[in-house]
Amino acid sequence: MADIGVAVLAGDIRTPETWVMNLPPVDAVVHVAANYAFDMGAVDTRLLAALLPVLGAMRRQPRLLYTGGCWLYGQTGDAVATEATPFDPLPAFPG
């Protein structure tokens, strides 16, 4: 992936304080990590609380692409889920 200018950053999302300060200057960050445990929201909140100030302090402000999951929309049949589709999470992922 280096040939297209992409690098994967390995780090534990449960302990972002141990690695976010070592981020090199970047153009963008694509957040695709999740732990799917009972504390998933708290882990993600901790990650963002550590990551956002570091990105904000970079000389050239990078973009952050924050991803979600299709399970938040439930079964849509033949309809395509969009940003306007209301959440209807699958039972394993209650709101």
Secondary structure, DSSP 8 states (H G I E B T S, - for coil): -GGGT-------TT-GGGTGGG----SEEEE-----STTHHHHHHHHHHHHHHHHHTSSS--EEEE---GGGG---TTS---TTS-----TTS--
